[in-house]
């Protein structure tokens, strides 16, 4: 009875790279070996995110670990993005199981990633904590919207997980070749502190905008006469 009443949420992916990413993922899914399934890819993405966190921690005493983090983020993209596409291409979808496992592993993986950044010495631990809190609050808003409105947003303001991974990789390259410091209005700050502060502000703005918009939508849908 529960399966008959369940309705999968509408997926909305409007990020800058969504179109080319979707084409790439479908191409990859069509060429995956038969023995590889979505669970394998989800596990691969989760382990890669854990490795990225370890890499950031290792960067506190060897900056070459920053390059290893880039590799881990690419592997994370491969596993985390391809698992659902592979299920859809093979018509082996499990909407509730897939949604739950994918997002609980994302949340735990992000904890490892932010923890590694906070221990890297290249980001103020409080900014790392702020990023984690902002991410989790935004995730809660997404999941509540999925439940109450039936719409699952994979991106905000043309930014999604893929774009954020790319920004992290660019930051790693800048940190590796140019050092940890950057200037803002003539003052020197750590590059990752600047990026982290911008990330916190951006996610906070997304959260407020989405919460107001969806509260109004739900109020209109259930207006009391």
PASEBA-1860 file (N, C-alpha, C; in nm, 3 decimals):
! residues 225
1> XXXXXXXX> 0.082/-0.120/0.000/0.000/0.000/0.000/0.086/0.125/0.000 ~ 0.197/0.122/0.079/0.283/0.240/0.086/0.346/0.270/-0.048 ~ 0.385/0.164/-0.122/0.447/0.186/-0.252/0.348/0.243/-0.352 ~ 0.220/0.201/-0.347/0.120/0.252/-0.440/0.092/0.399/-0.416 ~ 0.102/0.445/-0.292/0.068/0.583/-0.261/0.187/0.678/-0.277 ~ 0.307/0.622/-0.296/0.425/0.707/-0.305/0.435/0.769/-0.443 ~ 0.466/0.900/-0.447/0.485/0.970/-0.574/0.621/1.037/-0.573 ~ 0.704/1.002/-0.671/0.837/1.060/-0.678/0.828/1.209/-0.706
9> XXXXXXXX> 0.915/1.288/-0.640/0.913/1.433/-0.656/0.968/1.473/-0.793 ~ 0.919/1.586/-0.842/0.970/1.641/-0.967/1.112/1.695/-0.943 ~ 1.206/1.653/-1.026/1.345/1.697/-1.013/1.368/1.822/-1.097 ~ 1.426/1.925/-1.035/1.456/2.050/-1.106/1.605/2.078/-1.097 ~ 1.672/2.065/-1.212/1.816/2.090/-1.220/1.838/2.203/-1.320 ~ 1.867/2.322/-1.270/1.878/2.441/-1.354/2.016/2.505/-1.342 ~ 2.116/2.427/-1.308/2.250/2.482/-1.291/2.312/2.512/-1.428 ~ 2.422/2.586/-1.426/2.487/2.629/-1.549/2.532/2.513/-1.636
17> XXXXXXXX> 2.578/2.406/-1.573/2.634/2.293/-1.647/2.536/2.176/-1.660 ~ 2.411/2.199/-1.622/2.315/2.088/-1.613/2.299/2.014/-1.746 ~ 2.289/2.089/-1.855/2.261/2.026/-1.985/2.376/1.936/-2.029 ~ 2.497/1.990/-2.029/2.612/1.910/-2.073/2.642/1.798/-1.974 ~ 2.616/1.825/-1.845/2.639/1.721/-1.744/2.543/1.604/-1.765 ~ 2.418/1.633/-1.792/2.319/1.527/-1.813/2.358/1.442/-1.933 ~ 2.398/1.507/-2.043/2.439/1.433/-2.162/2.559/1.344/-2.133 ~ 2.655/1.397/-2.057/2.774/1.320/-2.023/2.740/1.200/-1.937
25> XXXXXXXX> 2.652/1.221/-1.838/2.615/1.112/-1.746/2.539/1.001/-1.819 ~ 2.449/1.039/-1.910/2.375/0.938/-1.986/2.472/0.859/-2.074 ~ 2.569/0.929/-2.134/2.670/0.862/-2.217/2.751/0.763/-2.133 ~ 2.792/0.806/-2.015/2.869/0.718/-1.926/2.786/0.599/-1.879 ~ 2.658/0.625/-1.844/2.571/0.519/-1.794/2.552/0.410/-1.900 ~ 2.544/0.451/-2.026/2.526/0.354/-2.133/2.647/0.267/-2.158 ~ 2.761/0.306/-2.100/2.885/0.231/-2.123/2.940/0.167/-1.996 ~ 2.862/0.171/-1.888/2.907/0.108/-1.765/2.896/-0.044/-1.774
33> XXXXXXXX> 2.992/-0.117/-1.719/2.982/-0.264/-1.719/2.856/-0.311/-1.647 ~ 2.803/-0.424/-1.690/2.677/-0.474/-1.635/2.687/-0.504/-1.486 ~ 2.807/-0.538/-1.438/2.821/-0.575/-1.297/2.821/-0.454/-1.205 ~ 2.837/-0.334/-1.259/2.835/-0.212/-1.179/2.690/-0.166/-1.162 ~ 2.647/-0.143/-1.037/2.512/-0.092/-1.014/2.517/0.040/-0.937 ~ 2.401/0.096/-0.913/2.392/0.228/-0.849/2.450/0.228/-0.709 ~ 2.432/0.118/-0.635/2.487/0.111/-0.499/2.640/0.121/-0.500 ~ 2.703/0.057/-0.600/2.848/0.066/-0.611/2.892/0.212/-0.631
41> XXXXXXXX> 2.819/0.283/-0.716/2.855/0.422/-0.745/2.830/0.513/-0.626 ~ 2.721/0.488/-0.553/2.694/0.567/-0.433/2.805/0.548/-0.330 ~ 2.846/0.423/-0.311/2.955/0.394/-0.217/3.085/0.459/-0.263 ~ 3.112/0.454/-0.393/3.233/0.515/-0.447/3.233/0.666/-0.419 ~ 3.120/0.731/-0.443/3.111/0.875/-0.418/3.130/0.909/-0.272 ~ 3.074/0.827/-0.184/3.087/0.850/-0.039/3.231/0.834/0.007 ~ 3.297/0.728/-0.037/3.437/0.704/0.001/3.525/0.817/-0.052 ~ 3.496/0.863/-0.173/3.575/0.972/-0.232/3.560/1.101/-0.152
49> XXXXXXXX> 3.440/1.129/-0.100/3.420/1.249/-0.019/3.497/1.237/0.113 ~ 3.496/1.118/0.171/3.576/1.094/0.292/3.724/1.115/0.262 ~ 3.769/1.066/0.146/3.909/1.083/0.106/3.942/1.230/0.085 ~ 3.847/1.308/0.031/3.870/1.451/0.012/3.890/1.520/0.146 ~ 3.811/1.482/0.246/3.828/1.538/0.380/3.964/1.504/0.438 ~ 4.007/1.378/0.421/4.140/1.337/0.467/4.249/1.415/0.394 ~ 4.226/1.439/0.264/4.323/1.513/0.185/4.341/1.655/0.236 ~ 4.229/1.720/0.271/4.240/1.856/0.325/4.315/1.856/0.459
57> XXXXXXXX> 4.288/1.756/0.541/4.360/1.745/0.668/4.509/1.725/0.642 ~ 4.542/1.638/0.546/4.683/1.611/0.514/4.752/1.734/0.457 ~ 4.675/1.822/0.395/4.733/1.944/0.337/4.788/2.038/0.444 ~ 4.756/2.012/0.570/4.809/2.095/0.678/4.960/2.075/0.695 ~ 5.012/1.962/0.645/5.157/1.937/0.654/5.220/1.902/0.520 ~ 5.141/1.887/0.414/5.195/1.861/0.280/5.097/1.914/0.176 ~ 5.133/2.023/0.112/5.038/2.089/0.022/5.007/2.005/-0.102 ~ 5.087/1.902/-0.130/5.057/1.815/-0.243/4.925/1.741/-0.224
65> XXXXXXXX> 4.881/1.730/-0.100/4.752/1.665/-0.072/4.637/1.742/-0.136 ~ 4.656/1.872/-0.163/4.552/1.952/-0.228/4.521/1.896/-0.367 ~ 4.622/1.845/-0.435/4.601/1.786/-0.567/4.527/1.653/-0.556 ~ 4.555/1.579/-0.448/4.482/1.454/-0.424/4.335/1.482/-0.397 ~ 4.307/1.595/-0.332/4.167/1.633/-0.307/4.094/1.655/-0.438 ~ 4.161/1.715/-0.536/4.097/1.737/-0.667/4.057/1.603/-0.729 ~ 4.148/1.506/-0.723/4.116/1.372/-0.776/3.996/1.313/-0.702 ~ 3.995/1.326/-0.569/3.885/1.272/-0.489/3.753/1.339/-0.525
73> XXXXXXXX> 3.754/1.469/-0.549/3.631/1.541/-0.586/3.580/1.497/-0.723 ~ 3.672/1.469/-0.816/3.631/1.418/-0.947/3.567/1.281/-0.932 ~ 3.628/1.195/-0.852/3.572/1.061/-0.828/3.436/1.072/-0.758 ~ 3.425/1.166/-0.664/3.298/1.188/-0.596/3.189/1.230/-0.695 ~ 3.224/1.322/-0.786/3.127/1.362/-0.889/3.083/1.241/-0.970 ~ 3.178/1.159/-1.011/3.147/1.042/-1.093/3.049/0.950/-1.022 ~ 3.078/0.916/-0.896/2.990/0.823/-0.824/2.859/0.885/-0.783 ~ 2.866/1.005/-0.727/2.746/1.069/-0.672/2.649/1.113/-0.780
81> XXXXXXXX> 2.700/1.154/-0.895/2.613/1.203/-1.002/2.562/1.092/-1.093 ~ 2.642/0.985/-1.106/2.607/0.880/-1.202/2.515/0.775/-1.144 ~ 2.508/0.762/-1.011/2.429/0.653/-0.954/2.281/0.660/-0.994 ~ 2.221/0.778/-0.982/2.080/0.793/-1.019/2.058/0.782/-1.169 ~ 2.151/0.837/-1.247/2.138/0.828/-1.393/2.144/0.684/-1.439 ~ 2.234/0.606/-1.380/2.245/0.465/-1.417/2.115/0.391/-1.387 ~ 2.054/0.420/-1.272/1.927/0.356/-1.237/1.818/0.391/-1.336 ~ 1.814/0.518/-1.379/1.710/0.560/-1.474/1.734/0.500/-1.612
89> XXXXXXXX> 1.859/0.498/-1.657/1.890/0.443/-1.790/1.856/0.294/-1.795 ~ 1.881/0.222/-1.686/1.854/0.078/-1.682/1.713/0.045/-1.634 ~ 1.637/0.149/-1.602/1.501/0.131/-1.548/1.504/0.041/-1.424 ~ 1.597/0.073/-1.335/1.612/-0.001/-1.209/1.598/0.097/-1.092 ~ 1.496/0.181/-1.099/1.482/0.287/-1.000/1.415/0.238/-0.872 ~ 1.464/0.292/-0.760/1.405/0.271/-0.628/1.396/0.410/-0.564 ~ 1.290/0.484/-0.594/1.284/0.627/-0.559/1.307/0.657/-0.412 ~ 1.239/0.586/-0.321/1.255/0.616/-0.179/1.393/0.576/-0.128
97> XXXXXXXX> 1.434/0.455/-0.161/1.565/0.406/-0.118/1.676/0.494/-0.175 ~ 1.668/0.523/-0.304/1.770/0.604/-0.369/1.779/0.744/-0.311 ~ 1.664/0.806/-0.291/1.661/0.942/-0.236/1.723/0.944/-0.096 ~ 1.682/0.849/-0.013/1.731/0.846/0.125/1.881/0.821/0.131 ~ 1.927/0.713/0.066/2.068/0.675/0.073/2.156/0.783/0.011 ~ 2.114/0.837/-0.103/2.195/0.938/-0.170/2.216/1.060/-0.082 ~ 2.111/1.104/-0.014/2.121/1.230/0.059/2.175/1.213/0.201 ~ 2.157/1.097/0.260/2.219/1.078/0.391/2.371/1.061/0.375
105> XXXXXXXX> 2.414/0.996/0.267/2.558/0.986/0.242/2.616/1.121/0.203 ~ 2.539/1.203/0.130/2.585/1.338/0.098/2.608/1.420/0.224 ~ 2.513/1.411/0.318/2.523/1.489/0.442/2.645/1.446/0.523 ~ 2.664/1.314/0.538/2.778/1.264/0.615/2.909/1.297/0.542 ~ 2.909/1.281/0.410/3.028/1.312/0.332/3.066/1.459/0.342 ~ 2.967/1.547/0.341/2.994/1.691/0.353/3.051/1.722/0.491 ~ 3.005/1.651/0.593/3.062/1.667/0.727/3.212/1.635/0.726 ~ 3.249/1.524/0.660/3.390/1.488/0.650/3.468/1.594/0.573
113> XXXXXXXX> 3.410/1.643/0.463/3.478/1.742/0.380/3.502/1.871/0.457 ~ 3.397/1.923/0.522/3.411/2.047/0.598/3.503/2.028/0.719 ~ 3.498/1.908/0.779/3.588/1.879/0.890/3.733/1.882/0.846 ~ 3.761/1.824/0.729/3.895/1.828/0.675/3.942/1.969/0.646 ~ 3.853/2.050/0.589/3.886/2.190/0.563/3.917/2.265/0.692 ~ 3.837/2.240/0.795/3.857/2.309/0.923/3.990/2.271/0.987 ~ 4.038/2.148/0.958/4.165/2.101/1.017/4.285/2.124/0.925 ~ 4.260/2.181/0.808/4.366/2.195/0.708/4.465/2.305/0.739
121> XXXXXXXX> 4.425/2.401/0.823/4.509/2.517/0.847/4.493/2.623/0.741 ~ 4.414/2.594/0.636/4.392/2.689/0.527/4.256/2.757/0.538 ~ 4.180/2.723/0.639/4.049/2.784/0.662/4.026/2.797/0.811 ~ 3.972/2.910/0.853/3.936/2.927/0.993/3.832/2.821/1.032 ~ 3.854/2.746/1.140/3.758/2.641/1.178/3.616/2.691/1.195 ~ 3.599/2.816/1.238/3.464/2.869/1.256/3.396/2.893/1.121 ~ 3.475/2.929/1.020/3.417/2.945/0.886/3.379/2.807/0.831 ~ 3.464/2.706/0.857/3.429/2.571/0.816/3.301/2.523/0.882
129> XXXXXXXX> 3.286/2.552/1.012/3.164/2.517/1.084/3.044/2.592/1.028 ~ 3.064/2.720/0.996/2.956/2.799/0.939/2.911/2.745/0.804 ~ 3.006/2.700/0.723/2.972/2.640/0.594/2.889/2.514/0.612 ~ 2.930/2.430/0.708/2.858/2.306/0.733/2.715/2.335/0.780 ~ 2.700/2.430/0.872/2.567/2.465/0.922/2.480/2.521/0.811 ~ 2.537/2.610/0.728/2.461/2.669/0.618/2.417/2.561/0.519 ~ 2.507/2.467/0.489/2.473/2.357/0.398/2.360/2.271/0.454 ~ 2.370/2.237/0.582/2.268/2.150/0.642/2.133/2.221/0.650
137> XXXXXXXX> 2.132/2.351/0.681/2.007/2.426/0.684/1.943/2.431/0.546 ~ 2.026/2.455/0.444/1.973/2.459/0.308/1.922/2.322/0.266 ~ 1.991/2.216/0.309/1.946/2.080/0.279/1.810/2.053/0.343 ~ 1.792/2.098/0.467/1.664/2.079/0.535/1.553/2.147/0.457 ~ 1.581/2.269/0.407/1.480/2.341/0.329/1.445/2.263/0.201 ~ 1.546/2.207/0.136/1.522/2.129/0.014/1.436/2.007/0.044 ~ 1.466/1.937/0.152/1.391/1.814/0.183/1.247/1.846/0.226 ~ 1.228/1.956/0.300/1.093/1.997/0.337/1.012/2.036/0.214
145> XXXXXXXX> 1.077/2.103/0.120/1.009/2.139/-0.005/0.972/2.015/-0.084 ~ 1.062/1.918/-0.086/1.034/1.792/-0.156/0.911/1.725/-0.098 ~ 0.899/1.724/0.034/0.787/1.658/0.101/0.657/1.736/0.085 ~ 0.661/1.868/0.104/0.537/1.946/0.109/0.488/1.991/-0.028 ~ 0.582/2.014/-0.122/0.543/2.066/-0.253/0.562/1.962/-0.363 ~ 0.648/1.865/-0.338/0.671/1.761/-0.438/0.768/1.803/-0.546 ~ 0.855/1.900/-0.514/0.954/1.950/-0.609/1.091/1.943/-0.544 ~ 1.182/1.872/-0.610/1.317/1.854/-0.555/1.415/1.939/-0.635
153> XXXXXXXX> 1.471/2.042/-0.569/1.563/2.134/-0.636/1.706/2.084/-0.618 ~ 1.774/2.063/-0.731/1.912/2.019/-0.730/2.010/2.135/-0.740 ~ 1.960/2.256/-0.759/2.048/2.372/-0.774/1.974/2.497/-0.731 ~ 2.052/2.602/-0.702/1.999/2.733/-0.667/2.077/2.838/-0.745 ~ 2.001/2.928/-0.810/2.065/3.042/-0.878/2.177/2.995/-0.971 ~ 2.149/2.891/-1.048/2.242/2.837/-1.149/2.363/2.766/-1.089 ~ 2.363/2.745/-0.955/2.472/2.672/-0.891/2.419/2.543/-0.831 ~ 2.492/2.437/-0.859/2.460/2.307/-0.801/2.586/2.241/-0.749
161> XXXXXXXX> 2.577/2.115/-0.708/2.693/2.046/-0.652/2.813/2.041/-0.747 ~ 2.788/2.025/-0.877/2.899/2.017/-0.972/2.976/2.148/-0.978 ~ 2.903/2.260/-0.985/2.969/2.390/-0.989/3.049/2.416/-0.861 ~ 2.994/2.372/-0.747/3.066/2.390/-0.621/3.194/2.306/-0.615 ~ 3.189/2.186/-0.670/3.310/2.104/-0.676/3.417/2.173/-0.762 ~ 3.374/2.230/-0.874/3.468/2.299/-0.962/3.532/2.417/-0.891 ~ 3.453/2.493/-0.816/3.507/2.606/-0.741/3.610/2.560/-0.638 ~ 3.581/2.449/-0.570/3.677/2.394/-0.474/3.807/2.354/-0.544
169> XXXXXXXX> 3.795/2.292/-0.660/3.915/2.251/-0.734/3.997/2.373/-0.776 ~ 3.929/2.478/-0.822/3.999/2.602/-0.860/4.070/2.661/-0.738 ~ 4.002/2.661/-0.624/4.064/2.709/-0.501/4.186/2.629/-0.463 ~ 4.179/2.496/-0.481/4.294/2.412/-0.450/4.414/2.445/-0.539 ~ 4.387/2.464/-0.668/4.494/2.497/-0.762/4.557/2.631/-0.725 ~ 4.472/2.731/-0.694/4.524/2.863/-0.655/4.607/2.853/-0.527 ~ 4.558/2.774/-0.434/4.630/2.758/-0.307/4.764/2.688/-0.327 ~ 4.766/2.589/-0.414/4.887/2.512/-0.439/4.995/2.596/-0.506
177> XXXXXXXX> 4.958/2.674/-0.607/5.056/2.747/-0.687/5.084/2.889/-0.636 ~ 4.986/2.951/-0.571/5.002/3.092/-0.534/5.003/3.117/-0.384 ~ 4.986/3.014/-0.305/4.990/3.032/-0.161/4.853/3.058/-0.102 ~ 4.844/3.061/0.032/4.714/3.064/0.100/4.648/3.201/0.111 ~ 4.723/3.309/0.080/4.671/3.442/0.109/4.621/3.513/-0.016 ~ 4.518/3.594/0.004/4.464/3.678/-0.102/4.425/3.812/-0.043 ~ 4.410/3.912/-0.128/4.379/4.047/-0.081/4.235/4.086/-0.114 ~ 4.169/4.148/-0.016/4.036/4.205/-0.034/4.039/4.346/0.024
185> XXXXXXXX> 4.016/4.445/-0.061/4.020/4.585/-0.017/4.152/4.618/0.053 ~ 4.261/4.564/-0.001/4.394/4.595/0.053/4.435/4.514/0.173 ~ 4.344/4.434/0.228/4.375/4.352/0.345/4.398/4.207/0.302 ~ 4.494/4.141/0.366/4.523/4.002/0.332/4.439/3.906/0.417 ~ 4.380/3.809/0.348/4.302/3.704/0.414/4.337/3.571/0.347 ~ 4.312/3.462/0.416/4.329/3.332/0.355/4.226/3.314/0.243 ~ 4.272/3.257/0.131/4.184/3.240/0.015/4.060/3.161/0.052 ~ 4.077/3.054/0.129/3.962/2.970/0.163/3.871/3.038/0.265
193> XXXXXXXX> 3.925/3.129/0.345/3.839/3.207/0.434/3.749/3.300/0.352 ~ 3.807/3.362/0.250/3.729/3.451/0.163/3.619/3.370/0.093 ~ 3.660/3.258/0.031/3.562/3.174/-0.038/3.457/3.118/0.056 ~ 3.500/3.078/0.177/3.405/3.025/0.274/3.304/3.128/0.319 ~ 3.350/3.252/0.342/3.259/3.358/0.384/3.157/3.389/0.274 ~ 3.206/3.391/0.148/3.114/3.412/0.035/3.014/3.297/0.027 ~ 3.063/3.174/0.049/2.973/3.058/0.044/2.866/3.063/0.151 ~ 2.904/3.102/0.273/2.806/3.114/0.382/2.701/3.218/0.348
201> XXXXXXXX> 2.747/3.336/0.301/2.654/3.442/0.266/2.560/3.399/0.153 ~ 2.617/3.330/0.053/2.535/3.285/-0.060/2.430/3.183/-0.018 ~ 2.470/3.084/0.061/2.374/2.982/0.104/2.269/3.041/0.199 ~ 2.310/3.138/0.282/2.213/3.204/0.371/2.109/3.279/0.288 ~ 2.154/3.348/0.183/2.060/3.421/0.097/1.967/3.324/0.025 ~ 2.021/3.212/-0.024/1.938/3.110/-0.089/1.833/3.055/0.007 ~ 1.876/3.031/0.131/1.785/2.976/0.232/1.670/3.071/0.259 ~ 1.702/3.199/0.282/1.597/3.298/0.312/1.502/3.312/0.192
209> XXXXXXXX> 1.559/3.325/0.073/1.478/3.341/-0.048/1.384/3.221/-0.068 ~ 1.439/3.101/-0.055/1.358/2.980/-0.075/1.252/2.965/0.034 ~ 1.289/2.992/0.159/1.194/2.976/0.269/1.077/3.073/0.254 ~ 1.105/3.198/0.219/0.997/3.296/0.200/0.909/3.255/0.083 ~ 0.972/3.218/-0.028/0.897/3.180/-0.148/0.806/3.060/-0.122 ~ 0.860/2.957/-0.060/0.782/2.835/-0.040/0.678/2.851/0.072 ~ 0.709/2.932/0.173/0.608/2.960/0.275/0.488/3.030/0.213 ~ 0.514/3.126/0.128/0.405/3.197/0.060/0.326/3.102/-0.030
217> XXXXXXXX> 0.396/3.015/-0.103/0.330/2.921/-0.193/0.239/2.826/-0.114 ~ 0.288/2.776/-0.002/0.209/2.685/0.078/0.091/2.757/0.147 ~ 0.115/2.882/0.188/0.006/2.961/0.249/-0.107/2.981/0.149 ~ -0.073/3.014/0.025/-0.175/3.033/-0.078/-0.246/2.903/-0.111 ~ -0.173/2.793/-0.108/-0.233/2.664/-0.140/-0.329/2.615/-0.033 ~ -0.304/2.658/0.093/-0.390/2.614/0.204/-0.449/2.734/0.280 ~ -0.486/2.835/0.204/-0.542/2.955/0.265/-0.675/2.921/0.334 ~ -0.691/2.969/0.456/-0.814/2.949/0.531/-0.914/3.057/0.493
225> X> -1.035/3.016/0.459/-1.137/3.115/0.418/-1.195/3.187/0.541
END
